[in-house]
Amino acid sequence: MAEIITGERRAAIDPLKFSQPLGAALVFLGLADSLPIMHGSQGCASFAKALLTRHFNEPIPLQTTAISEVTAVMGSGEAMVATLDAIRKKQRPAIIGLLTTGVTEVSGEDIGGQLRTYLATWADADADTAPLIIGVSTPDFLGGLSDGWSAALEALIRAVVPAPMTAEAGSDAPTALIAASAPPAATLPAAPPAAASSAAASSAATMLAGAARAIPAAAPVTTTVPASPLSRRAGTTDEDVADRNLVAVLAGPALTAADLDEVAGLVRAFGLDPVLVPDLSASVDGHLAPAWQPTTTGGAGLAELRSLRRAGAVLVAGATAAPAGELLAARTGARLLHHRHLSGLTETDALVAELMAHTGRTAPEQVRRARARLADGLLDAHFVLGGVRVAIAGEPETLLAAGSLLRDVGAEIVTAVSPTPAPALADAPWAEVVIGDLTEFAERAQAAGAELVLGSSHARGIAERIGAAFLPIGFPIFDRLGTALAGTAGYAGSLRLLLDAANRVLDHGHAHARPGRPPLPASPGSAAAGHRAATEIPQQGRATAEPDELDNLFQESPC
């Protein structure tokens, strides 16, 4: 169990945290023919779009209502309506995510009521072509990227999977602003009574029909296998009857496109049909689209989203997706498979065991082969990474996944910094997790003598300053290509991360001699080499020589 420590600084000098609207936008980017809209100033969307474009190296569909100083004071309802009308007529998306920002959250407007009024004016007339519009409360002055992701994913599940008719009154109260308009979406819930535990939450609650609040990143979860899924719930139709082969995979922000492919392939290996939500592996995975379009070019479509009500199992692939997974399992009666992350042998083995229990099948040969490769990779990487002092910074889920995997091979996590707190961090298998920024991360990593630094591209300079090897993970990564193809999940993704980390340490060790190891011989022709040749007597290499010495002998041998 890790101790969660809050940094001493009241202000971030070099921020590590990203906003809730950015995390929510990522969820909608993983849906087919989708378009996220930030309800706020133009700068909010411009900054987010720049980060996303640099990270994915792809055109990112992202719009804004462009709230100005005047509209922020006089009311932003007309700007919201004008933007939604224009996007419906020109871009014609199938799904629209309306994400609030700090500007609109603190204005005191009833955005929830405005959106419901807007939908009521045209929903019946345009029922056949109406997009699914989902509003999400994402105040950027609270929480971070993971919180926005969690809020958007939960709002999406509430919109596409209606609550059972036998549910108790008030059970459908949203955790964020939700308004669905595409048939057969959920009915619009009545505004719940306001409830806030802080002054900030209190000010936000007034404008979302009393529903706005800070969404926690995720509740701590354990791997459990509940009873068999229900065949039918009270109040359901034939279309809602559970399909045992349909698996809803609710992903967290730590999973890349390669990770999602890995998880989907593992589920399909057991004869099951996965539905990934969100599915960034089909939208921003680096594919070349046949033509430009103003919305996303891939991801989970409306038909797939509506099929979630028939899911026979719900796989939570990341602690951030836990609230949405628990909600979906409660509404469908499906088997719930909880995983804080899917990195490493232990977590992946647990998932395979659950899939075997769900299907009654043994693990296929390709799954066994992938496991054998990871087991061998753990053994090989142990000789390089064992005892290496590691500093890691990133979102809570990324921190937990990568840090746990490195701990499996004997690495020592000496510094771990997260931008926001999350209950799952308490389960980290090292001493402490600090809630702080990159400045505090740099200071702690240097003081702890870190030899390997893991983090976004913003952490590269820190690794260079303290003389450590560097492995980019998380968001954003803008100084390397193929970000979406790097993996951390499943047998194959875990092996890729281990090999990448080990190779970075090996490369760094050749460039900078590690403590306790002899320095590498100077290159031929250098001043140091000439001086040594003039003053030293060459000796025959011993069988007990260091690996670097033996390598040099073999390279210099005339044979």
N, C-alpha and C positions, 0 to 999 in steps of 0.2 A: 504494500500500500504506500502510495506516494503522499507526501505532505504538500498541500497547495499553498504557495507563498505569494502574497501580493507585493509587487515592487514598491519601493519607498517613494519613487517619484510620483508626483501628482499629475504631471504633464508628460506626454511622450515626446522625446527629443527626435528619435529616428523611428517612426511608427512601424510596427509589424502588423497592426490590425487593419482589416478592410471592412467596409460597411455592410450592413444588412441588405440594402437594395442590390448590391453586387452579388451577394450569395443567392438571393432570390432570382435574379436575372439568369444565373447559371442554370437553375432548375428549368426555367421556361426555354432556355436554349437547347435543352435535351428533349423537347417535344416537337413533333413534326408540324411544319407549316405554322410555326408559332412566332409571336412577336412580343417581347417584354417592353413595357412602357414605364418610365420613371416619372411619377407625378411630382415634379419639382422643377428647380431651375435648370437651365440648359447645361450649366457646368457640371452638375451631378452626373448626367448621362455621358457627357464628353469625357470626363475622367475615367469612368467605368469602361467606356468603349475603347479608350486608348489602352488600358490595361489588358482587356480581353483580347484585343487585336494583336498586341505584342506577344501575348502568351500562346495563343493558338495559331498565329500566322494565317488567319482566315478572316474574311469579311464578317463582321458581327452585326446581326440585325438588332438594333436597339434604338428606341425612340424616347422622346420626352415631351411633356406638356409645356415645357418652356415657360415656367412661371416667372414673371418679372416682379420688380419691387411693388408695382402698382397692384397687380393681381394678387400678390401675396397678402396685401393689406385689405383690398376691396373684396376679395373672394376669388377662389380659383375654380369654381364650379363650371363657369362658361369655358374656360381654357380646357378643362378636362373633356367636356362634351364636344368641343370643336375638334380636339385631337382624335377622339374616338370615332367621330363621324368621318373625318378625313381618312383615317387608316382603314376603316371598314369599306370605304368606297374605292380607295386606290390600291392599297396593299392586299386587301381581302384575306387576312389570315384566318386560320381555323381556330386558333387559340390566342387570346390576348391576356397577358399578365399585367395588371395595373398595380404598380408598386409605389407606395408612399415614400416620402423622404422627410428629412428634418424640417424643411420649409413648410410642407403641408401638414405635418404632424403637430407642429406647435401653433398653427394658426387658429385652432379652435373650431374649424369647420366640421360639419357632419358629412364627411366624404362617403361614408357608408350609405346614408340616406340619399345623397346626390346620385350615387351609382345605381341604387335600386330604382330611383325615379327615372333615370335615363333608360335603363333596361325595360322598364314597364311601357315606355312610349313606343317601342318598336319590336319588342320580342315576339308578340303574337303575329304581327304582319309579316315579319321576315323569318318565321320559324324554320324554314327549310334551309336558309343560307346564313343564319345567324351564327357568329362565332361564339365560342365558349369564352366568356370574360370572367376572370377571377381576380378579385382585388385582395391584396395582401398588405397587412400593416407591417412596414419595415422601417421604423425610425432609425436613422443612421447615427443618432447620438446615444443609442443603447446597443449593446451586444456587438456582434461582428458578422463576418461572412458565414460562419457555421449557423448562427442564429437565424439569419435570413433564409438560408437553405432549408433549415428545419421548418420555419414558418410557411414558406412557399409550398413545400412538399405536403405538409399537413393540410393546407388550404386546398390543394389540388385533389387530395383524396376525399375531402368533404364535398367537393363540388361534383365529382364524377361517380362517387359511390354513395347513394342515399342511405340514410340511417334506417334500420328496420322499423316498421310501423308499430311494433310493440315496445319501442324504446321509451324510456321514461321521459316525461316532459323536461325540457331543458338540456337533454343529453347532447343535442346537436348544436349547442352554443359554440360558436367558432372561437378559435384562439387568435384569429386575425380576420380582417375584413374579407368576406367572401361573397361574391355575387356571380352566379352562373346563369348563362342565357341560352346556351345551345341545348336543344332537346336531345335526350331526355335527362337533362342535368337536374341537380338537386334543387328542391324548392328553397326560396330565400328564407333564412331563419330570422326570427324576430330578434330585435336587439336585446342582449342580456343586460342585466343591471350592471352599472359601473362598479368596478372593484380594482383598487390599486393599493400597492404596498409602499409606494414612494411618491415624492412630489413629481418626479419626471413621469411616472406611469399615470399619475392623476391627470396631468395636463394632456397626455396623449389620449386618455380614455374618452374625453368629451367629444372627440371628432370622429370616432369610428363607432358610433352608436353604443358607446360604452364597452367596446370589445377590444380596443387596442391595449397591448401590454408588451413587455419585453419577453420574448420567447426564449426559454432556456435552451442551450445547445442540445442536450439529450440527457435522458435519465440513465443511470447505470443499469446495464442489462447483463444477463447471464444466458448461457446457451440452454434453452429449454425446449422440450417437445411436448406440447399439450396434447389433449385427446384428439381423436380423428375429427376431420372437418365435418360440419353439419351438412346433411344432404339438402336441407331446405329450411328456411327461416319463415316464421309467421309473416304474412304480408308480401311474400316474394312471388314472382311469376316464373314461368318455365325458363325464361331467359336467365334467371338468377340462380338456377340450380348449379351447385358447385361442380366444377370440373377438376377431378383429382390430379390430372396431368398439367393443369395450368398453375404456374408458379409466378407470383408477383415478386419481383426483385426490386426493393426500394433501396437505392444506392445513396451513399454519403459523398461528400465533396472530395474525399481522399482518393477515390477511384478514378483512374484515367481511362481513356478509351480502350487501351490494351487490357486494363484490369476488367472492364465490363465485358469485353470479349472473352476473357478467361473465365469469369464467373458464369456467363451464359453458356459457354462450351461445357463447363463442368455440369451444369444442370441438364443440358441436352444429352450428355453422355448417359444419363439414367432414363432416357426416353421421355423427359418432361419438356414442357413448352414454357420457356421463361418470357416474361414481359418486363423489360427494364424501364424503370421510372426513377429519375429521368435517364434517357439513353444518349449520353454525349458521344458514345462510340459510333453513332450513325449521323451525327450532325456536325461536330467540330473535331473530327478525327483526322483531318488532313486530306480528305478525298477531293477530287476535282469534279465539281458539279457540271452537268451538261450545259447549263445556262444559268445566268444570274437571276436570282429572285430576291424580293425584299424581305422574305421570311426565312426561317430555318429550312435547310434542305434535307433533313432527316430527323430521326428520333421517334419516340412513341407517339403514334397517331391517336385520334379520337376513338376509333374503333377499339384499339388496344386498351386505352384508358377505361372505356366502358366495360371491357371484358374483365376488369379487375374484380367486379362484384361476383364473378364466378370462380375466383381463385381457390384452388384446393390447398395451397400453402402460401405463406407470406415469408419471404426471406429478407431480413433486415441486414443489409451489407454495410454496416457502419453505425456507430452510436448516434450520429446526427439524425439518421432516418428512423430512430426508435419510436418517437411519438407518432409519426405517420404510420409506421408498421403496426403498432399496437391498435391504432384507430381502425385500420383496414381489417385486421384480424377480428376485432370486436364486431364490426359491421357485417362481416361475411361468415364468421364462424370457422375460418380457415386455420390450419395448423400454423403456428408462429415459430419461426426459427430465428433466434436472436444472436447477432454477432456484433461485438463492438468494432471489430475489424476482421479482415480475412487474410492477414499476413502471417506467414510462418507455418510450421508443420502442425502445431497443436490446433490452431483455429481452423485450418483447412481440413485436417483430419476429422474434427468435430462436425463440420459441414457435410463431409462425405458420409459419415456415420448416420447423420440425420436423413440424407437423401436415400441411403440404403434402407433405413427403417420406413421411410415414407413410401418407397416403391416396392420393397421386398426383393430388391435385386442386389447382387454382389457388385463390387466396384469393377467397371470395365478395365480391360487391359491397358488402354491409353492413360487412364487415371492412375493405375498402379505404376506405370512407367514414369509418368511425371513426378509421382511421389518419390520414386527411387532416385531420380535425378536431383530433387531437392535435398534428399537425405545425404547424398554424396556431396552436394554443394555445401551443405552445412559442415560436413567434416573437412572439406578442403579449405573453406573460408575461415574455419576456426584457427588454422595455423597462421593466418595473416591478421585477422581481426581480433583474435583473443588478446585481451589486455589493452587494446587500443582505447584511448580516452576520447570519447565522442561528445560533441556538443550539437544539439539539434534544436531548431526553432521552426514553428509552423502552427497551423490550425490544430485544435485538440485531437481530432481523429488521425491526422497525418502524424502527429507527434507520437501517439500511442502505437500506431501500426509500425512505423519505421523503427522506433526505439525498442519495441518489444522484439522485433526480428533480430536486431543487432545484439540485444542481450542474449538471444538464444545461442549465438556463436561466441559468447564470452567477452564481448565488448563492454566497456564500462561507460555508462551514461553519466558524465560529470556535470553537464549543464543541459537543462531542458526548459525552454521558454515558450509559452503559449500567449497569444494576444488576448484571449478571453478565457474565463473559467468555464469548466464543464464537469459535471459529476463523474464522467468516465475517466477523467484524468487521475482521480484518486486510486484507480486500479492499476496505474502504471507500475511496472516491476522495477522501479528504482526509487531513490530516496525522496526526491522532491521535484516539483514542477513550479516554475516561477511565472507569474502573470506579469508580463512586462513588454518592453520594446527592444529594438535591435541594439540600442546603446547599452542597455543592461545586459543583453545577451553577449555582446562583445567583451564587456568587462568581466563577466563571470567565466566565459570561455577561456580568456587569457589567464585569469587567476587560477583556473583549474588545470591549466596545461593541456588543453584539448589538442589532439593530434588529427582528428577528423571532424569537419564541420558539415552538417546537413541543414539545408534551408533553401529559400528561394534565391533568385539571382541577386537580390539585395544583400545576401549574406556572403557573397563571393569576396567582397572587399575585406570583410572581417577575417575570413580564412587567410587571406594574403597578409594582413597585418600581423596576425599572431603566428604565421608560419605553419599553418595546418593544411592538410589535404581538404578538398572541397567536393561535395556531391550535391548537385541541385535536385531538390524535391519540393513539391508543394506548388504554391501559386504566389506570384507569377514567375515564370522562367522565360526570359527573353533573350538570353545570350547563348542559347543552344537550339538546334533544330530537333524535331522528333519528340517533343514533349509528350504528345498524346500517346506515343508508342512505348514510353517507359512505364514499367509496371511495378506494383508492390503487392498485389493480391494473388491468392491461389498458389499452387505449386510453382508454376512457371514464373509468375510475377515476383514471388518471393526470391526465387533463384536469381532473377535478373538484378534485383536490388542488391543481393549479397555479393554477386560477382562485380557489379559496378563499384560498390564500396571497397571491396578488396583490391580491385585494380587501381582505384584512386590512391589507396594507401601505398601500394607497390610503386606506382609511378612517382608519388611524392617522396618515397623513401630513396629512390634512385637519384632524384634531384636534390634532396636535402637529407643527409645522413641522419638516421634516427639515433637517439641516445643509446649508448651501449654497443653500437655497431661501428666497425672500422670505416673510415672514409673511403670513398671510391677512388681508385687510381686516377691520376690526372690524365687527360686525353693526350695522345701522342702529338708532339710538336709544340706543346705548351711550355711555358717557362718552368713550371713545376716539374714536368716530365723530364726536361733537360737537366735540371739540377739533380733530380733523383738518379738519373742514369750516370751522372758524373761522380756521384759520391757513394752510391750503394752498389753492393755486389749482388747480382741476381741469384736467387735461391730457388731450388726445386720446390714446387708446390706440394704441400702435405695433404694426406687423405682427410685430415681433420680440418682443412681450410674452410673458411666461411663460404657460403654459396656464391657470393659475388666474386671471390677470388677464383673459385673453380670455373665460374663462367668466363672470366677473363683469360684464364689459362687455355680453355678450350677454344676461345675465339682467336688467340694468338698462335695456336699450334699450327705448324705447316701442314699437318695431316688434314 
